[in-house]
Amino acid sequence: MLQQQAPIPGGTMKVTVGKAGILALVLVGFLLGWVAERTEVLHPDAILAQQEPSASPTKALAGRDVYYPGSEDLAPDEMRVVACGTGMPNARPSQAAACWLLELGNGDKFIFDIGLGSAERIAAQKIPYDYLDKVFLGHLHADHIGDLDALWVGGVTGNRVKPLRVWGPNGTKPEYGTKYMVDRMKEMYTWDKASRMGNVDIRGLEIEVTEFDYTAVNAVIYQENGVTISTIPAIHALDGSVSFIVEWNGLKFAFSSDTYPNKWWMEYAAGADIAIHECFASPQILVDKQKFTPGT
């Protein structure tokens, strides 16, 4: 007979086990060990070890809730808007200047403004340049047109074999208009164009400019493939700024470019499925975040 005492709070506990009991305990222990050896895969830790990991260092996440270019189909009745640039006039590595890519389920793609640094973001979409041939400019500030040359020349070297089409406003003087700006840009790249003759398909070096009246209200400037794009005047810097309204398949997209709130925007952007309007940092934010020098 074996006796074992185990301490318990306030006293002791006596356990008495006979020889038969010892043999029974040994047998039970043996059986439990034998069963465990053959059923260890049913243990929760063993089950987890055999399952596929929920995250992989090399594979894509099946349930990701962010968008990666080229990873999501666009349904025939859908409209997708990609912010390729939302930044300030001064270029920053983390944020390009104004540029928005509008993709429609019918295959059409439109670029609205193409500010400094945005051509890199457009290229990151991995869209063939032949599809990126339509650019709409709200006005001619550098943070809205600064990468037009990069899209033009980069598109040629990227095998765009059709002309780049550009829509933009006129101005109070011819030299304030879109056509004047594009002509000077082409002149600036005279050497570049000459050096590419015989090396690339020169059809992509052509630029077709459609210059329209910036004072017109709700004027249609584009109507193809079921898509209608109209303009309204914008209030920004010099005269010659506009906002855009896109309508397709019962959907409406309004893009202000740069403008103060105004009566035309309030009327014609109403009911838009997506409306994008300029905002600007306050003077204090410019001082605190971008380290502008405070006025004295």
N, C-alpha and C positions, 0 to 999 in steps of 0.2 A: 504494500500500500504506500503510495506517494502522497505527500501533503505539500502544498505550496501556499504560502501566504503572500498576498498582494496588498500593498498599502492602499487604503481608500480614505477619503476625507473623514476624519473623526474616528478612525479605528482601522481594523484589518479585515480582509476577506479570506476565508479558508476554502481552498479547492481540494477535494478528495477524489483521487482517480485510482481505480483498481487495475490489475494486470490486464484484464479483458478490455478495459477502457483504453489502455495504452495501445494495445494491438488495433483496436478500432480506429483510434486517432491516426496511427501510422497508415492504415489502409485507406482511410479517407484522404489523407494528405497525398498518398501516391496517386489515387484516382483523380484528384483535383489537378495534380501536375500533368498527368497524362492527357486529360481533357484540355487543359490550357495550351499544351503544345500543339494540339490539333485544331484548336479553335481560336488561335491568337489573331487571325485575320479579322475576326469579328469584334475585336477590341476597338473602341473608338479611335485610339491613337493609331492603330494599325490601319483602320479604314481611311483615315485622313492621309496617311503616308502613301497609300496606293492611289488616291485620287489625283486628277490633273491639278496642278497649281492654279489658283485663281488669277495670278498675274505672272507674266513671263518677261524675262529681260530682253527677249528677242521677238516675241510675237505681239500682234496688235491686240488690244483689249476689245472683246466682243461687245461689251456694254458701255463703251465710252459715251460721254454726253457732250463732247465737243466736236467741232467740224474740222476735218482735214481735207484739203483740196483733193478732188478726184475720188473721194471715198463714199460719196452719197449720190445716188441717182436723182435726177430732176424730172419729176413727173410731167406729162404733157400739159397739165393745167396749172403748174406751179410757177412761182416767181421767186428767185433767190437774189438777195442783196448782200454783197461782200464789201466790207469796209477795208479798202486797201490803203487808205490814208485818212487820218482824223486829226492831224497835228496842227501845230502853229506854223506861221510863215518861216521860222528858222528851222532848218532840217535837224532832226535828232535821230540817233541810231535806232531808238526803240519805237519811233512813231513817224511815219511819213506824213507829208502834207496832204491836203484834200484830194481824195480819189475814191470813187464808188463804182463798183462793178455790178451791173444789173444783168442777170441771166434769166431767160425765159424758157418755158417748156417747149416752145416751138424751135429752139435751137439758136435764137438770136441772143447776142451779147452786146451790151452798150457800156461804154466807159464815160462817167460823168466827172469832169475835171481830172487833171492828172498832174498833181503838184509834186514838188521836190521829194525825191526818194520813193515815189510810188511805183515806178517801173519795176523795181526789184520785187515789190509785193505782188504786182501783176504777174511777173514771171514765175513766182512761187506757186501760182495757181496751176501751173503745168497745163495750160490751155494752148492748143496750137494757135500760132499768131494769125493764121488765116481767119480764125473766128473773132479776132480782136481788131477789127478794122473800122469801128465806128466810135468816134470820140466827140463828146458834146462839152463845150467850154462855157461856163457861166460868166466869166470875165477873164481879163488877161493879166492878173497878178501872177507873180512867179510861183506862189504857193498853190496855184490852180492850173498852171500850164508848164511848170518848170521841167517836167520829165516827158513832155511831148516829143522832144528830139530823141530821147532814149527809146521810147516806144517805136518811133518811126525807124531809126537806124537799127535798133535791136531787133525789130520785127523782120527787117530785111535779112539780117544775118541769121535770124531764126527761121528763115524760109517762108516768110509771108510773100505770096506771089500775086497779090492783088493790091491795088492802091489803098493807102490809108485815107479814110474819109473823115473830115473834120467839120463840125458845125460850130459856129460861134457868132457873137454879135458884131454889128458894125459899131462905129463911134461917131462922135460929133465932128471928127475930122477923119479923112481916109487913113491917116497914119495911126489912128486909135482903133482901127478895126482888126478883125481876125485875119483877113486876107493879107494885110500888110505884115502882120507878125509872122505868118507862115512863110511868106515870100522871103523875108529877111533871114529866117531860120534856114531855109534852103540855101540861100547865098552863103551863109556862115559855114555850111557843110560842103562847099564846092569841091574842096580837095578830097574830102572823104568820099563823096559820090564818084569822083573821077577814079579814085583808087580801087573802087569795087567793080568797075566795068569789066566784064569777062569772068568775074569771080562769083557773082551772085546773080540771081534772076532779077533783072532791073525793073520788072513790073512793080515790085514792092517799093521802089524809090519814088513812085508817083504819089502825090497828095492831092486829093480833091477837096476843095474848100467850099462850103456853103455858108455864105455870110448873110445874116438876116437882120431885120430891123429890131433893134433893142427896145424901141418904144411900143411895139405892137402888143396888144393885149389878147391873150388866148389865141395866138396865131399858130397854125399848124406848120411846122418846119420839116416834119418827117412823117411819112405814111406808107409803110411797106409791110407786107407779110402779116397784116392784121394789127400792126402796132402803130399807134398815133402818138407823136410827141409834139407838145405845144410849149410856147414860151409866154412868160409874163415879165413885166419890168421888175427889176430889183433895185433897191436903194443901197448903194455901196460906193464910196469913193467918188470917182468921176462918173458921169453918165456913160452908160455902155455895159451895164450889168443886167443879167437876166436869171430867172429861175425856170425850172423845167417841170412839166407835167407829162407823165407817161401813162397811157391807157392801153390795156390789152386783155382780152379774154375775161372781161368783167372785173379786172384788177386795176388798181390805180396806185402809181408811185409818184410822189412829189419830192423834188430835190431843190432846195432853195439856193444852192451855192452860197455866196456871202450876201446877206441883206439884213436890213432892219425889218422888223415886222411891218407889214403894210397891207393895204386894203386888197390888193390883187392876190397876195398869198392867202389871206383869210378867205377870200371867195373861191379861188380856183383849187386850192389844196384841200378844201373841205371834203370829207368823205374818203380821203386817201387810205388805202390799206397800210401803206408805209409812207410816212412823211419825215424827211430829214431836213432839219433847219440849223443854220449856223448858230453856234454859241462861242463866246470868247471869254478868256480868263480875265478876272478882275485885276486892277493894278496891284493890289496887295498880293494876289497869288503869283503874279509875274515877278514880284520882288522876292517872295518867300521860296517859290519852287524853281523858278528859272534864273534867279539871282540877277534880275534887272537892277540897275542903279536907281534908287529912289530919287525923285525930283527934289530940288532944293528951293 
